[in-house]
Amino acid sequence: MKIGILETGLAPEELRDEFQSYPGMFETLLGNVDPSLEFETWTVLDEAAFPESIRDADGWVITGSKHGVYENAPWMIRLQHFLRDAVSAELPVFGVCFGHQILATALGGKVVKSDKGWGVGVHQYDVNASNSDWLANSAPTIRINAFHQDQVVELPEGATVWASSDFCPYAGLQYGANAASIQPHPEFMRPYEQALLEARYDLIPEDIHKAALDSLENPISSTDFATSIVKFLTQKRVKNAA
């Protein structure tokens, strides 16, 4: 199966020599679960680099980004059209952080810079797997590295919530059988999360920054959760009747 990665953001320049790109992180995370997966990246920040067709891959992953969907840059508007087409065609689509937000926006939701401020470090989320068979083996709570200010605050019609916390009530969303997303970053392991926190020290209030660094001592669920993502992307789906 070929997974198309829609790259919507780049790691800070000072971290690029030491760490993988965001698509590279996803290739490692998901490829460790299923080595048979193939990957191709389209850096959609550059409109000239968009896929020619939603059929250029068998399923799609949308990465995180420093940008906010409310900026409404031309590439973001084009990406929303692309995602609506992919979802309508019943291709599997999975969004992470900015990907979570732009998928919600594309399908009719609303994203804002939250008055709750920065969500950084290891965050814990309650999981409701009752309507999501790809989460059947998930623990009832998961801990994943987060790095965001923006949040989905209004759900698209028909969306269901599968992950939530007091800080981020709409942390995991699903749209029917073939589109889902998560606000935190399962692809961020501790070394990168710590380096990103240190690189962005001047943007984050000191008390929140310290709490985030302290939280990195907690074990994360990313490796286990990657199994659920792969199951979501690769599971057989019943086609709707014509």
C-alpha positions in Angstrom: 0.0 0.0 0.0 1.2 3.5 -0.9 0.8 6.2 1.7 0.9 9.8 0.4 2.3 12.3 2.9 1.1 15.9 2.5 3.9 18.0 4.0 2.4 21.2 5.3 5.3 22.4 7.5 9.0 22.2 7.9 11.0 21.6 11.1 12.8 24.7 12.4 15.9 25.3 10.3 18.2 24.9 13.3 16.9 21.3 13.9 16.9 20.0 10.3 20.5 18.6 10.4 19.9 16.6 13.5 16.3 15.3 13.0 14.3 13.8 10.2 11.7 15.8 8.3 8.1 15.5 9.4 7.4 13.0 6.6 10.5 11.1 7.6 9.2 10.8 11.1 6.0 9.4 9.8 7.8 6.9 7.6 9.7 5.7 10.6 6.7 5.6 12.9 4.4 3.8 10.4 7.0 1.8 8.6 8.1 0.2 11.9 4.6 -1.2 12.2 4.3 -2.4 8.6 7.5 -2.5 6.6 5.6 -3.3 3.4 4.1 0.3 3.3 5.4 2.5 0.6 5.6 6.3 1.0 5.8 9.4 -1.2 5.8 13.0 0.0 4.3 16.0 -1.6 5.3 19.3 0.0 2.1 21.1 -0.5 3.4 24.4 1.0 4.6 24.8 -2.6 1.5 24.8 -4.8 3.5 23.4 -7.7 4.3 20.3 -5.6 0.7 19.1 -5.1 -0.3 15.6 -6.2 -1.8 15.5 -9.6 -4.6 13.3 -8.4 -6.1 12.0 -5.2 -5.4 8.6 -6.7 -1.6 9.1 -6.6 -1.6 7.2 -3.3 -3.9 4.6 -1.7 -4.2 6.7 1.5 -3.1 10.1 2.8 -1.5 11.5 5.9 -1.4 15.3 6.6 1.5 16.6 8.7 1.8 19.4 11.3 2.8 22.9 10.5 3.7 26.2 12.2 0.8 27.8 10.2 -2.7 28.4 11.2 -5.6 27.2 8.9 -7.3 30.6 9.4 -4.5 32.2 7.4 -6.3 31.0 4.3 -3.2 30.9 2.2 -3.8 29.7 -1.4 -2.1 26.4 -0.8 -4.4 25.8 2.3 -7.5 26.5 0.2 -6.3 24.1 -2.5 -5.5 21.5 0.2 -9.0 21.7 1.6 -10.5 21.0 -1.8 -8.1 18.1 -2.2 -9.1 16.6 1.2 -12.8 16.9 0.5 -12.3 15.1 -2.8 -10.2 12.3 -1.1 -12.8 11.9 1.7 -15.7 11.9 -0.9 -13.8 9.2 -2.8 -13.6 7.1 0.4 -9.8 7.1 0.4 -8.3 6.8 3.9 -7.2 10.2 5.2 -5.5 10.8 8.5 -4.5 14.3 9.8 -2.1 15.2 12.6 -2.0 18.6 14.4 -2.3 21.1 11.5 -3.5 18.1 9.5 -6.2 17.5 12.2 -7.2 21.2 12.0 -7.3 21.6 8.2 -9.3 18.4 7.8 -11.9 19.7 10.3 -11.9 23.0 8.4 -12.3 21.4 5.0 -15.3 19.4 6.3 -17.1 22.4 7.9 -15.5 22.9 11.3 -13.9 25.9 12.9 -10.3 26.3 14.2 -9.0 29.2 16.3 -6.0 30.2 18.3 -7.2 28.9 21.6 -7.5 31.2 24.7 -6.2 28.1 26.6 -2.7 28.9 25.3 0.1 26.5 24.5 -0.4 22.8 24.7 3.1 21.4 24.8 4.9 18.4 26.3 3.3 15.0 27.0 -0.5 15.3 27.2 -2.9 12.6 28.2 -6.2 11.9 26.3 -9.2 9.7 27.1 -10.1 7.4 24.2 -13.6 6.5 23.2 -13.3 3.5 20.8 -17.0 2.6 20.8 -17.5 3.7 17.2 -14.0 3.1 15.8 -12.9 -0.5 15.2 -9.4 0.7 14.3 -9.0 1.7 18.0 -10.2 -1.7 19.3 -6.8 -2.5 20.9 -6.2 1.0 22.2 -5.7 1.7 25.9 -8.5 3.8 27.4 -6.0 6.6 27.8 -3.0 7.6 25.6 -0.1 9.9 26.2 1.4 11.7 23.2 3.6 14.7 22.7 1.7 17.9 21.9 2.8 21.2 20.4 0.0 23.6 19.5 -1.9 26.7 20.3 -4.7 26.3 17.7 -7.7 24.0 18.4 -10.8 22.8 16.7 -13.6 24.5 18.5 -16.6 23.7 16.3 -17.1 20.2 14.8 -18.1 19.5 11.3 -21.5 17.9 10.8 -21.3 14.2 11.4 -17.9 14.2 13.2 -17.4 12.0 16.2 -14.9 12.6 19.0 -12.7 9.6 19.9 -10.0 11.4 22.0 -10.4 14.3 24.4 -8.9 16.0 27.4 -9.8 18.9 29.6 -7.3 21.1 27.7 -8.3 19.8 24.2 -11.9 18.5 24.1 -11.7 17.7 20.4 -8.3 16.0 20.3 -9.3 13.1 18.1 -12.0 13.2 15.5 -13.4 10.8 12.9 -15.6 11.3 9.9 -17.3 8.2 8.8 -15.2 5.1 8.0 -12.3 6.7 6.1 -11.2 10.0 7.6 -9.8 10.6 11.1 -7.3 12.9 12.9 -5.5 13.7 16.1 -4.3 17.0 17.6 -1.0 15.9 19.2 2.0 14.5 17.4 2.5 10.7 17.6 5.5 11.1 15.3 7.4 13.3 17.8 9.6 11.3 20.0 11.2 12.7 23.2 14.5 14.0 21.6 12.7 16.0 19.0 10.0 17.3 21.4 12.7 18.4 23.8 14.7 20.1 21.1 11.6 21.9 19.7 10.8 23.1 23.2 14.3 24.5 23.7 14.2 26.1 20.2 10.9 27.8 20.9 11.7 28.8 24.5 11.0 32.5 23.8 7.5 31.8 22.6 6.2 29.8 25.5 5.5 31.2 29.0 8.1 30.1 31.5 5.8 28.1 33.8 4.2 26.2 30.8 7.6 25.6 29.3 9.0 24.1 32.6 6.0 21.9 33.0 6.3 20.7 29.5 10.0 19.7 29.9 9.1 18.0 33.2 6.3 16.0 31.5 8.8 14.5 29.1 9.8 12.1 31.9 6.4 10.4 31.3 6.3 7.4 28.9 4.4 8.0 25.7 1.9 5.8 23.7 3.1 6.8 20.3 4.6 3.4 19.3 1.4 1.6 20.3 -0.8 4.2 18.7 1.1 3.9 15.4 -0.4 0.4 15.2 -3.9 1.9 15.3 -3.0 4.5 12.6 -1.7 1.7 10.3 -4.8 -0.3 10.9 -7.0 2.7 10.1 -5.1 3.4 6.8 -4.9 -0.2 5.6 -8.2 -1.8 6.9 -10.7 -3.1 4.3 -13.7 -0.8 4.0 -17.2 -1.6 2.7 -17.9 0.6 -0.3 -21.2 2.5 -0.2 -23.8 1.3 -2.6 -24.2 3.3 -5.7 
